[in-house]
Amino acid sequence: MTVDLAEPAAENAPRPRRPRGIRPTRGYRVFQVVNAVILTAVVFVTLYPFVNILARSLSDEAYIIAGKVNLVPRGFNLDTYRLVMSDPLFWTNYRNTVVYTVVATAVSIVLTTSYAYVLSKKHLKGRGALIGIALFTMFFSGGLIPNYVLVTSLGMKNTIWAIAVPNAISVFNLLVMKAFFESLPVELEEAAAVDGLNTYGILLRIVLPLAKAIVATMVLFYAVAFWNSWFAAFLYLDRQELWPVTVYLRNLIAGATGAENVGAIAEADEVQAEATLKAVTIVLTTLPILLVYPFVQRYFVRGVMLGAVKG
């Protein structure tokens, strides 16, 4: 009978020690504390105006005039919300803002994606000139009066296209998308071309599915820009029923409420302080973007990094 001595030897063999985690140095711990303090301060400074506006919108007029409203509402009331939300013009302008943002963002995404995809092709003749034209418009513009004359002569005044077309392409967004398209492997497009796809098929079926993060980031950039924009509408739209809600808010800040029923209610001494009226409109205007942002935020960092780093 033979005895296998290999197994006992294997059992008695010393087990490898698990690698211990690297202990942070004292300098690294100090960095972590300082970094946490700085980021906490940045978060506080960023959130403070929003919380203050929200508190003012829910506070009573007397406390706002006395300067006693900071982060917590005083004399809780919703009268100003009822006032603003009972104004038909506010809801008309709100609907206009939603329509303008959706249409203008769609136009911008289509044009920016197409332009960036073309510029990413290094074999394209005249590519340098196209990039130069884009960069030139980033630093120089035709001026306010020539732009107004151009939009008017093209028949876009008092239409949605006066909002969507003049600012359809952001050069910064264009360059970020261009860098992302350049980072994609050329072999993917070559294989798709061998399989019979044309240029549009490659873009729609190969490139765009891989560009979901950068496209979502660009949608966020454009949507926020168009939602907050008011000067183009103030310049090119003459009728109140065509204005976005940001112009409604601008009129409140400028002292003209733009609400037809405010004057009648003011005579009955039921109107809240002007500061409360502004705060309520600001809250109602920014609320949709604040609700949408968390769903797009996860694409934000990844999309910008993909477009900004070429690897």
C-alpha positions as CSV (number, residue, x, y, z in Angstrom):
1,M,0.0,0.0,0.0
2,T,1.3,3.4,-0.9
3,V,0.8,6.6,1.1
4,D,0.3,9.9,-0.7
5,L,2.3,12.5,1.1
6,A,1.5,15.3,-1.2
7,E,-1.9,16.1,0.3
8,P,-0.7,16.5,4.0
9,A,2.2,18.6,2.7
10,A,-0.2,20.8,0.8
11,E,-2.5,21.1,3.9
12,N,0.4,22.0,6.1
13,A,1.8,24.5,3.7
14,P,1.6,28.1,4.9
15,R,-1.3,30.1,3.4
16,P,-0.4,33.3,1.6
17,R,-1.2,36.4,3.7
18,R,-3.9,38.7,2.5
19,P,-2.5,42.0,1.4
20,R,-3.2,44.7,3.9
21,G,-4.9,47.9,2.7
22,I,-2.7,50.9,2.3
23,R,-3.0,53.1,5.3
24,P,-3.7,56.7,4.3
25,T,-1.0,59.1,5.3
26,R,-1.5,62.0,7.6
27,G,-1.3,64.4,4.6
28,Y,-4.0,62.4,2.8
29,R,-6.3,62.5,5.8
30,V,-5.8,66.2,6.0
31,F,-6.6,66.5,2.3
32,Q,-9.8,64.5,2.8
33,V,-11.0,66.8,5.7
34,V,-10.2,70.0,3.8
35,N,-11.8,68.6,0.6
36,A,-15.0,67.7,2.5
37,V,-15.2,71.1,4.2
38,I,-14.7,73.0,0.9
39,L,-17.3,70.8,-1.0
40,T,-19.8,71.2,1.9
41,A,-19.3,75.0,1.7
42,V,-19.8,75.0,-2.1
43,V,-23.0,72.9,-1.7
44,F,-24.3,75.3,0.9
45,V,-23.5,78.4,-1.2
46,T,-25.2,76.8,-4.2
47,L,-28.3,75.7,-2.3
48,Y,-28.8,78.7,-0.2
49,P,-30.4,81.0,-2.9
50,F,-32.8,78.2,-3.9
51,V,-33.9,77.5,-0.3
52,N,-34.2,81.2,0.4
53,I,-36.4,81.8,-2.7
54,L,-38.6,78.8,-1.7
55,A,-38.9,80.1,1.8
56,R,-39.9,83.6,0.6
57,S,-42.5,82.2,-1.8
58,L,-44.2,80.4,1.2
59,S,-43.9,83.3,3.7
60,D,-46.3,86.0,4.7
61,E,-45.9,89.5,3.3
62,A,-45.2,91.1,6.7
63,Y,-42.3,88.8,7.5
64,I,-40.7,89.4,4.1
65,I,-40.9,93.2,4.4
66,A,-39.4,93.0,8.0
67,G,-36.5,90.9,6.6
68,K,-37.2,88.0,8.9
69,V,-37.3,85.3,6.2
70,N,-34.1,83.4,5.6
71,L,-34.2,79.6,5.2
72,V,-37.5,78.8,7.0
73,P,-40.9,80.1,5.8
74,R,-42.5,82.6,8.3
75,G,-46.3,83.0,8.3
76,F,-46.9,80.1,5.9
77,N,-49.4,80.9,3.1
78,L,-50.1,79.9,-0.4
79,D,-52.0,83.0,-1.5
80,T,-49.4,84.2,-4.0
81,Y,-49.3,80.7,-5.6
82,R,-53.0,80.9,-6.1
83,L,-52.6,84.4,-7.5
84,V,-50.0,83.5,-10.1
85,M,-51.5,80.1,-11.0
86,S,-54.9,81.8,-11.6
87,D,-53.5,84.0,-14.3
88,P,-54.2,82.6,-17.7
89,L,-51.3,84.5,-19.2
90,F,-48.9,82.6,-16.9
91,W,-50.1,79.2,-18.2
92,T,-50.0,80.4,-21.8
93,N,-46.4,81.5,-21.4
94,Y,-45.6,78.3,-19.5
95,R,-46.9,76.2,-22.4
96,N,-44.9,78.3,-24.8
97,T,-41.8,77.6,-22.9
98,V,-42.3,73.9,-23.0
99,V,-43.0,73.9,-26.7
100,Y,-40.0,76.2,-27.5
101,T,-37.7,74.1,-25.4
102,V,-38.7,70.8,-26.9
103,V,-38.6,72.0,-30.5
104,A,-35.4,74.1,-30.2
105,T,-33.6,71.3,-28.4
106,A,-34.5,68.8,-31.1
107,V,-33.4,71.1,-33.8
108,S,-30.1,71.8,-32.0
109,I,-29.4,68.1,-31.4
110,V,-29.9,67.2,-35.0
111,L,-27.8,70.1,-36.4
112,T,-25.0,69.7,-33.8
113,T,-24.8,65.9,-34.2
114,S,-24.7,66.2,-38.0
115,Y,-22.1,69.0,-38.0
116,A,-19.9,67.3,-35.4
117,Y,-20.0,63.9,-37.2
118,V,-18.9,65.6,-40.4
119,L,-16.0,67.4,-38.7
120,S,-14.8,64.2,-37.1
121,K,-13.9,62.8,-40.5
122,K,-10.2,63.7,-41.0
123,H,-10.3,62.8,-44.7
124,L,-13.0,65.4,-45.4
125,K,-11.9,68.1,-47.8
126,G,-12.3,71.6,-46.4
127,R,-12.5,70.2,-42.8
128,G,-10.2,72.9,-41.5
129,A,-12.2,75.7,-43.1
130,L,-15.4,74.3,-41.5
131,I,-13.8,74.1,-38.1
132,G,-12.4,77.6,-38.6
133,I,-15.9,79.0,-39.4
134,A,-17.3,77.4,-36.3
135,L,-14.5,78.8,-34.1
136,F,-14.9,82.2,-35.6
137,T,-18.6,82.4,-34.6
138,M,-17.5,81.4,-31.1
139,F,-15.7,84.7,-30.6
140,F,-17.4,87.1,-33.1
141,S,-21.0,87.8,-33.9
142,G,-22.8,90.0,-36.5
143,G,-24.2,92.2,-33.8
144,L,-27.7,92.8,-32.4
145,I,-29.1,95.0,-35.2
146,P,-27.9,92.8,-38.1
147,N,-29.3,89.7,-36.4
148,Y,-32.7,91.4,-35.9
149,V,-32.8,92.5,-39.5
150,L,-31.8,89.0,-40.7
151,V,-34.5,87.2,-38.6
152,T,-37.1,89.7,-39.7
153,S,-36.2,89.5,-43.4
154,L,-36.4,85.7,-43.2
155,G,-40.0,85.9,-41.9
156,M,-39.2,84.3,-38.6
157,K,-40.3,87.1,-36.4
158,N,-43.2,86.2,-34.1
159,T,-42.6,82.5,-34.8
160,I,-40.9,79.6,-32.9
161,W,-38.1,79.6,-35.4
162,A,-36.9,83.0,-34.1
163,I,-36.1,81.1,-30.9
164,A,-34.8,77.8,-32.3
165,V,-32.8,78.7,-35.4
166,P,-30.4,81.6,-34.4
167,N,-29.0,79.7,-31.4
168,A,-29.3,76.2,-32.8
169,I,-25.6,75.3,-32.6
170,S,-23.4,75.9,-29.6
171,V,-19.8,75.8,-30.7
172,F,-18.7,74.4,-27.3
173,N,-21.2,71.5,-27.6
174,L,-20.1,71.0,-31.2
175,L,-16.4,70.6,-30.3
176,V,-17.3,68.2,-27.4
177,M,-19.3,66.0,-29.7
178,K,-16.7,66.2,-32.4
179,A,-14.0,65.0,-29.9
180,F,-16.3,62.1,-28.9
181,F,-16.9,61.0,-32.5
182,E,-13.1,61.1,-33.2
183,S,-12.5,58.8,-30.2
184,L,-14.7,56.0,-31.7
185,P,-12.8,53.1,-33.5
186,V,-12.6,53.6,-37.2
187,E,-12.9,49.8,-37.7
188,L,-16.5,49.9,-36.5
189,E,-17.6,52.2,-39.3
190,E,-15.4,50.3,-41.9
191,A,-17.1,47.0,-40.9
192,A,-20.5,48.6,-41.1
193,A,-19.6,49.9,-44.6
194,V,-18.5,46.5,-45.7
195,D,-21.9,45.1,-44.5
196,G,-23.6,47.6,-46.9
197,L,-24.5,50.5,-44.6
198,N,-24.3,54.0,-46.1
199,T,-23.2,57.1,-44.2
200,Y,-26.6,57.8,-42.7
201,G,-27.0,54.1,-41.7
202,I,-23.7,54.1,-40.0
203,L,-24.6,57.3,-38.1
204,L,-28.1,56.1,-37.0
205,R,-27.4,52.4,-36.4
206,I,-23.8,52.3,-35.2
207,V,-22.6,55.7,-34.0
208,L,-25.6,57.1,-32.2
209,P,-26.3,54.0,-30.1
210,L,-22.8,54.3,-28.8
211,A,-23.2,58.1,-28.2
212,K,-26.2,57.9,-25.8
213,A,-24.2,59.5,-22.9
214,I,-22.9,62.5,-24.9
215,V,-26.3,63.0,-26.6
216,A,-28.1,63.0,-23.3
217,T,-25.5,65.5,-22.0
218,M,-26.1,67.8,-25.0
219,V,-29.9,67.5,-24.5
220,L,-29.4,68.7,-21.0
221,F,-27.2,71.6,-22.0
222,Y,-29.5,72.8,-24.8
223,A,-32.7,72.3,-22.8
224,V,-31.5,74.3,-19.8
225,A,-30.2,77.1,-22.1
226,F,-33.5,77.4,-24.1
227,W,-35.6,77.1,-20.9
228,N,-33.8,80.0,-19.2
229,S,-33.5,82.1,-22.4
230,W,-35.6,85.2,-22.5
231,F,-33.8,87.9,-24.5
232,A,-34.4,86.3,-27.9
233,A,-38.1,86.0,-27.2
234,F,-38.2,89.6,-25.8
235,L,-36.5,90.8,-29.0
236,Y,-38.3,88.8,-31.7
237,L,-41.8,88.2,-30.2
238,D,-44.1,91.1,-30.0
239,R,-47.3,89.6,-28.6
240,Q,-47.8,88.5,-25.0
241,E,-49.4,85.2,-25.9
242,L,-46.2,84.2,-27.7
243,W,-43.8,84.9,-24.9
244,P,-42.2,82.2,-22.8
245,V,-42.6,82.2,-19.0
246,T,-39.1,83.7,-18.6
247,V,-40.3,86.9,-20.2
248,Y,-43.3,86.8,-17.8
249,L,-40.7,86.5,-15.0
250,R,-38.6,89.3,-16.4
251,N,-41.7,91.6,-16.4
252,L,-42.2,90.8,-12.8
253,I,-38.7,91.7,-11.9
254,A,-38.9,94.9,-14.0
255,G,-42.0,95.9,-12.1
256,A,-44.6,95.0,-14.8
257,T,-46.4,91.9,-13.6
258,G,-47.9,91.2,-17.0
259,A,-50.9,89.6,-15.2
260,E,-54.2,91.1,-16.2
261,N,-56.0,90.2,-12.9
262,V,-53.2,91.5,-10.6
263,G,-54.5,95.1,-10.8
264,A,-58.0,94.2,-9.8
265,I,-56.9,92.0,-7.0
266,A,-54.5,94.7,-5.8
267,E,-57.4,97.0,-5.3
268,A,-58.9,94.5,-2.9
269,D,-55.6,94.5,-0.9
270,E,-55.1,90.7,-1.5
271,V,-51.8,90.9,-3.4
272,Q,-48.8,89.6,-1.7
273,A,-45.5,91.6,-1.6
274,E,-43.8,92.1,-4.9
275,A,-40.8,90.0,-3.6
276,T,-43.2,87.2,-2.8
277,L,-44.7,87.4,-6.3
278,K,-41.2,87.2,-7.9
279,A,-40.2,84.3,-5.6
280,V,-43.3,82.3,-6.5
281,T,-42.8,82.8,-10.2
282,I,-39.1,81.8,-9.9
283,V,-40.0,78.6,-8.1
284,L,-42.6,77.7,-10.7
285,T,-40.2,78.4,-13.5
286,T,-37.3,76.4,-12.3
287,L,-39.2,73.5,-10.9
288,P,-39.4,71.5,-14.1
289,I,-35.7,71.7,-14.8
290,L,-35.0,70.6,-11.2
291,L,-37.3,67.6,-11.6
292,V,-35.8,66.5,-14.9
293,Y,-32.1,67.0,-14.0
294,P,-31.7,64.0,-11.6
295,F,-32.8,61.6,-14.5
296,V,-30.2,63.0,-16.8
297,Q,-27.4,63.7,-14.3
298,R,-26.0,60.2,-14.5
299,Y,-25.1,60.8,-18.1
300,F,-23.6,64.2,-17.4
301,V,-20.1,63.4,-16.2
302,R,-19.7,60.4,-18.4
303,G,-20.8,62.3,-21.5
304,V,-18.6,65.3,-20.9
305,M,-15.5,63.1,-20.1
306,L,-16.1,60.9,-23.2
307,G,-16.3,64.0,-25.4
308,A,-13.4,65.9,-23.7
309,V,-10.8,63.0,-23.5
310,K,-9.5,61.4,-26.5
311,G,-8.1,57.9,-25.9
